[in-house]
Amino acid sequence: MGLRISPVGWGAVAVAALGLVLGRWFGWLELAAVGAGLTAVLVVSMLMTVGRARYAVTLDMADRRVKVGERALGRLEVRNVARRRSLPSRVELPVGAVVAELAVPALAPGAEHDDLFAIPTTRRAVIVVGPVRSVRGDPFGLVRRSVRWTRPAEVFVHPLVVSLAGASSGLLRDLEGQATRDLSDSDLSFHALRDYVAGDDRRYIHWRTTARRGSLMVKQFEDTRRTTTALALATDPRDYADDDELELAVSVIASVGVQTIREERDLVVLAGPGKLRAETPPLLLDDCSGIALSSAGAGVTLLGRRVVREAPEASVAMLVTGSVPSDADLRLGARHVTTGTRTVVVRCERGAEVSVRTQGSLSLATIGQLDDLPRLLRRVTA
């Protein structure tokens, strides 16, 4: 609850005080009358804010997760919980940077008033809806008192994603369970036999060889590593020619990330100041909704270092940026990725044809629209 005097109200206070003081000081009755009149108006305005409606307000969003282009529908329910009829009132509903005003009619005790509303979602975003406030004030807008009824709710406008079932499997499965040269006494991949040493786990004794040689022999295994995919997005505005390129880049990251999670593979997504949540597709898409460019954001030339620092175990790395960086910049960004990591650098340029150039474990790719992503991945893995 809060009482607020508008700038016009403060101006009226100043003029009223000035009129009363100067009118009395100089004996100017007309000026004193103006001051007295404005004072009366201010007193009446204050009296009009007295009293409080007794409402039970419910803000219900039908779906807090929508895709770009889908309308987010909501319902606002106002119920009079007082024992007597309520007066007509105004309710304010902030939606992002816009404040919508809704009129609530006079309600009998226990009566309800519903308002349905739709939020346009033309761009990826995190839209804060609410808190709902009822407002009492004078018709001149001098003084107002508001009462907060609900907490704010977040609506996530997810980026567009394209299905990659089968398209990314080649890239992501190439390193699934790839063997290292490290030997251990317990893993999934049997490698060799060696003589038993006191303290070895008897479960790994190879009894057939033991019986044939007459001495205890135990199994030795070759370590395997599980594929960890690292996705890194450039958020330096200097990497992008326009906002559409950023939206394409975010959609590329989101599409590959969602498919990786669905295939139950380890995933690290780097964008903005930290890591995005990658436990489930909805959580990843929620975080993708809030990605924004920043002057402090990392450009493509720094993404390789960031992958090494924050995802050192990555066996597949995809660096995504806009159209501005040159091929030299793309190679510079990939140069710091750990040797042996399969690296793909994707340049997003609206309207460009798909192109892929591969040399060793590095691929430089260009994509012009999201629907081309499955074809790009197939060419990377060809």
C-alpha positions in Angstrom: 0.0 0.0 0.0 1.3 3.4 -0.9 0.2 7.0 -1.1 1.8 9.0 -4.0 1.5 12.6 -5.0 2.1 13.1 -8.7 4.4 15.8 -10.1 1.2 17.8 -11.0 0.1 17.4 -7.4 3.4 18.7 -6.1 3.1 21.6 -8.4 -0.3 22.4 -7.0 1.1 22.2 -3.5 3.8 24.7 -4.4 1.4 27.1 -6.1 -1.1 26.9 -3.2 1.6 27.6 -0.6 3.0 30.4 -2.7 -0.4 32.0 -3.2 -1.3 31.9 0.5 2.0 33.3 1.6 2.4 36.0 -1.0 -1.3 36.9 -0.9 -1.2 37.5 2.8 2.2 39.2 2.7 1.3 41.7 0.0 -2.5 41.8 0.8 -3.3 40.5 -2.7 -6.7 38.9 -2.1 -6.9 37.3 -5.6 -3.6 35.5 -5.1 -4.7 34.4 -1.7 -8.0 33.1 -3.1 -6.1 31.0 -5.7 -3.9 29.5 -2.9 -7.0 28.7 -0.8 -8.8 27.2 -3.8 -5.9 24.9 -4.6 -5.6 23.9 -1.0 -9.3 22.9 -0.9 -8.7 20.9 -4.1 -5.8 19.1 -2.5 -7.7 18.3 0.6 -10.6 16.9 -1.4 -8.1 14.8 -3.5 -6.6 13.4 -0.3 -10.1 12.5 1.0 -10.9 10.7 -2.2 -8.1 8.2 -1.5 -9.5 7.3 1.9 -11.0 3.9 2.3 -10.0 0.5 1.0 -11.7 -2.0 -1.1 -11.6 -5.6 0.2 -10.8 -7.8 -2.7 -9.5 -11.3 -3.3 -7.5 -11.0 -6.5 -6.2 -14.0 -8.6 -3.8 -13.6 -11.5 -3.9 -16.8 -13.5 -1.6 -17.4 -16.5 -2.8 -20.2 -18.7 0.7 -21.1 -19.8 3.9 -19.4 -18.5 5.9 -21.0 -21.3 5.1 -20.1 -24.9 7.0 -20.0 -28.2 7.7 -16.9 -30.2 4.5 -16.0 -32.1 2.1 -17.7 -29.7 -0.2 -15.6 -27.5 0.2 -15.9 -23.8 -3.3 -15.9 -22.3 -4.2 -14.8 -18.8 -7.1 -14.2 -16.5 -7.6 -11.7 -13.8 -10.3 -12.4 -11.2 -11.4 -9.8 -8.7 -13.8 -10.9 -5.9 -15.5 -8.7 -3.3 -14.9 -10.2 0.1 -16.5 -7.4 2.0 -19.9 -7.5 3.6 -21.2 -4.6 1.6 -21.2 -3.6 -2.0 -17.9 -2.2 -3.3 -17.6 1.0 -5.3 -16.3 0.9 -8.9 -12.5 1.0 -9.0 -9.5 0.8 -11.3 -6.9 -2.0 -11.3 -3.5 -1.7 -12.9 -1.8 -4.7 -14.4 1.9 -4.2 -15.4 2.9 -6.3 -18.4 6.6 -5.8 -19.0 7.2 -2.1 -19.5 3.5 -1.4 -20.2 0.8 -0.9 -17.6 -2.7 -1.9 -18.5 -5.7 -0.3 -16.7 -8.8 -2.4 -16.1 -12.1 -1.1 -14.8 -13.7 -3.1 -12.0 -17.5 -2.4 -11.6 -19.3 -2.1 -8.4 -19.5 -5.6 -6.9 -22.1 -7.1 -4.5 -20.7 -9.1 -1.5 -19.1 -12.3 -2.8 -19.5 -11.2 -6.5 -16.7 -11.7 -9.0 -15.4 -9.9 -12.0 -13.2 -11.6 -14.6 -11.0 -10.0 -17.3 -9.2 -12.1 -19.9 -6.1 -10.7 -21.6 -3.6 -11.8 -24.2 0.1 -10.9 -24.3 1.7 -10.6 -27.7 4.9 -12.6 -28.1 6.6 -11.4 -31.2 10.1 -11.6 -29.7 11.9 -13.9 -27.4 11.8 -12.5 -23.8 11.1 -13.0 -20.2 7.9 -10.9 -19.5 7.1 -9.9 -15.9 3.3 -9.8 -15.4 2.0 -8.0 -12.3 1.9 -7.3 -9.5 -1.8 -6.4 -9.7 -2.6 -3.1 -7.9 -5.9 -1.4 -7.2 -5.8 2.4 -7.4 -7.9 5.1 -5.7 -7.4 8.7 -6.6 -8.9 12.0 -7.7 -10.0 12.7 -11.3 -7.2 15.3 -11.7 -4.4 12.9 -11.1 -3.0 14.8 -8.2 -2.9 12.1 -5.5 -3.3 8.3 -5.7 -3.1 5.4 -3.3 -2.4 1.9 -4.5 -2.8 -1.5 -2.9 -0.8 -4.5 -4.1 -2.8 -7.7 -4.4 -0.6 -10.2 -6.1 3.0 -11.1 -6.7 4.6 -10.7 -10.1 4.6 -13.7 -12.5 7.1 -14.5 -15.2 6.1 -15.5 -18.7 8.9 -17.2 -20.7 8.8 -16.6 -24.5 10.9 -19.4 -25.8 13.1 -19.1 -28.9 12.1 -21.1 -32.0 13.6 -24.6 -32.1 13.9 -27.1 -34.9 13.8 -30.9 -34.5 17.2 -32.5 -34.8 16.2 -36.1 -34.3 18.8 -38.1 -36.3 20.6 -35.0 -37.6 22.9 -34.5 -34.6 23.3 -38.1 -33.6 26.4 -38.6 -35.8 28.2 -35.6 -34.2 27.2 -36.4 -30.7 27.7 -40.2 -30.9 31.1 -40.2 -32.5 32.7 -39.7 -29.1 30.2 -41.5 -26.9 32.1 -43.9 -24.8 35.4 -43.1 -26.8 38.3 -44.9 -25.1 41.2 -43.2 -23.6 44.7 -44.6 -23.1 44.2 -44.7 -19.3 43.9 -48.1 -17.7 41.9 -48.8 -14.6 40.8 -51.8 -12.5 37.1 -51.1 -13.0 35.2 -49.8 -16.0 33.0 -51.1 -18.9 35.6 -51.8 -21.5 37.7 -55.0 -20.9 41.3 -54.5 -22.1 43.8 -57.1 -20.7 44.8 -59.4 -17.9 47.5 -59.0 -15.3 48.9 -60.8 -12.3 46.9 -60.6 -9.1 48.2 -58.1 -6.5 47.2 -58.2 -2.8 44.2 -55.9 -2.4 42.7 -56.4 -5.8 39.0 -56.9 -6.0 38.3 -60.7 -6.3 35.3 -60.0 -8.4 37.6 -59.2 -11.3 39.6 -62.5 -11.2 39.6 -64.2 -14.5 39.1 -67.8 -13.4 39.6 -69.6 -16.7 43.1 -68.0 -17.2 43.8 -68.6 -13.6 43.1 -72.3 -13.9 45.1 -72.6 -17.1 48.2 -70.7 -15.8 48.0 -71.9 -12.2 48.3 -68.3 -10.8 45.7 -65.7 -10.1 45.0 -63.3 -13.0 42.7 -60.3 -12.8 41.0 -58.3 -15.5 42.3 -54.8 -16.4 40.0 -52.3 -18.1 40.4 -49.4 -20.4 38.8 -46.2 -19.3 36.0 -44.8 -21.4 34.7 -41.3 -21.4 31.2 -40.2 -21.9 30.5 -37.4 -24.4 30.1 -34.0 -22.9 28.8 -31.4 -25.3 29.7 -27.8 -24.7 27.6 -25.1 -26.4 29.0 -21.5 -26.2 27.2 -18.4 -27.5 28.8 -15.1 -28.2 27.0 -12.2 -26.5 29.2 -9.3 -27.6 27.0 -6.9 -29.7 30.0 -6.4 -32.0 29.6 -10.0 -33.3 26.1 -9.4 -34.7 24.9 -7.3 -37.6 21.4 -7.0 -36.2 19.0 -8.5 -33.7 17.7 -11.1 -36.1 21.2 -12.7 -36.2 21.1 -13.0 -32.4 17.7 -14.7 -32.5 19.0 -17.2 -35.0 22.1 -17.9 -32.9 20.0 -18.4 -29.8 17.7 -20.8 -31.7 20.7 -22.8 -32.9 22.0 -23.1 -29.3 18.5 -24.0 -28.1 17.8 -26.6 -30.8 21.1 -28.4 -30.3 20.8 -28.2 -26.5 17.3 -29.6 -26.4 18.2 -32.5 -28.6 21.3 -33.3 -26.5 19.2 -33.3 -23.3 16.6 -35.6 -25.0 19.4 -38.0 -25.9 20.4 -38.0 -22.2 23.9 -36.7 -22.9 25.9 -34.5 -20.6 25.6 -30.9 -21.6 27.1 -27.5 -20.6 25.6 -24.3 -22.1 27.6 -21.1 -21.8 25.9 -17.8 -22.6 26.0 -14.5 -20.8 27.7 -14.3 -17.4 27.3 -17.9 -16.5 26.0 -21.4 -17.4 22.4 -22.0 -18.4 20.4 -24.7 -16.7 20.5 -27.8 -18.8 18.7 -30.4 -16.6 15.6 -30.4 -18.7 14.5 -28.8 -22.1 12.0 -26.4 -20.4 14.7 -25.1 -18.0 17.2 -24.6 -20.8 14.6 -22.8 -22.9 13.6 -20.6 -20.0 17.2 -19.4 -19.7 17.5 -19.0 -23.4 14.5 -16.6 -23.2 16.5 -14.1 -21.2 19.8 -14.1 -23.2 20.7 -10.5 -24.2 23.7 -8.8 -25.7 26.0 -6.9 -23.4 29.1 -4.8 -23.9 30.7 -7.0 -21.3 29.7 -10.2 -23.1 32.3 -12.6 -24.6 32.9 -12.4 -28.4 33.7 -15.5 -30.4 37.4 -15.0 -30.0 37.0 -15.7 -26.3 34.6 -18.6 -26.4 37.3 -21.3 -26.8 39.0 -20.1 -23.6 35.7 -20.1 -21.8 35.0 -23.7 -22.9 38.4 -24.8 -21.6 37.8 -22.9 -18.3 34.2 -23.9 -17.6 33.8 -27.2 -19.4 37.3 -28.8 -19.5 35.8 -32.3 -20.0 34.0 -31.4 -23.2 34.5 -33.8 -26.1 32.3 -31.8 -28.5 32.3 -28.0 -28.6 30.0 -25.8 -30.6 30.7 -22.1 -30.7 28.0 -19.9 -32.1 28.3 -16.2 -33.2 27.0 -13.7 -35.7 28.1 -12.7 -39.2 30.6 -9.9 -38.3 33.6 -12.0 -37.1 36.0 -13.0 -39.9 37.3 -16.6 -40.6 40.5 -15.6 -38.7 38.4 -14.6 -35.7 36.5 -18.0 -35.8 39.7 -19.9 -35.9 41.2 -17.8 -33.1 38.2 -18.6 -31.0 38.5 -22.4 -31.7 42.3 -22.4 -31.3 42.1 -22.5 -27.5 39.8 -25.5 -27.3 41.5 -28.6 -25.9 43.3 -30.6 -28.6 41.2 -33.6 -29.6 37.9 -31.9 -28.9 35.6 -32.0 -31.9 34.9 -28.3 -32.5 32.3 -26.7 -34.7 32.1 -22.9 -35.1 28.8 -21.7 -36.5 28.4 -18.2 -38.0 24.8 -17.0 -38.2 24.1 -14.8 -41.2 20.5 -14.2 -42.2 19.8 -15.4 -45.8 23.2 -17.1 -46.3 23.6 -20.5 -47.8 24.7 -23.4 -45.7 28.4 -24.0 -45.9 30.8 -26.2 -44.0 34.6 -26.4 -44.2 36.3 -29.1 -42.1 39.9 -29.5 -41.4 40.9 -32.1 -38.8 38.7 -31.8 -35.7 37.6 -28.2 -36.6 34.6 -27.3 -38.8 33.7 -23.7 -39.8 30.0 -23.5 -40.7 27.6 -20.8 -41.9 23.9 -20.9 -41.5 21.2 -18.5 -42.9 18.0 -19.8 -41.4 17.0 -22.2 -38.6 15.4 -24.8 -40.9 18.9 -25.4 -42.4 20.4 -26.6 -39.1 19.7 -30.4 -39.6 21.3 -30.2 -43.0 24.3 -28.3 -41.6 24.8 -30.9 -38.9 24.6 -33.7 -41.4 27.3 -32.0 -43.5 29.5 -31.6 -40.4 29.3 -35.3 -39.6 29.6 -36.5 -43.2 
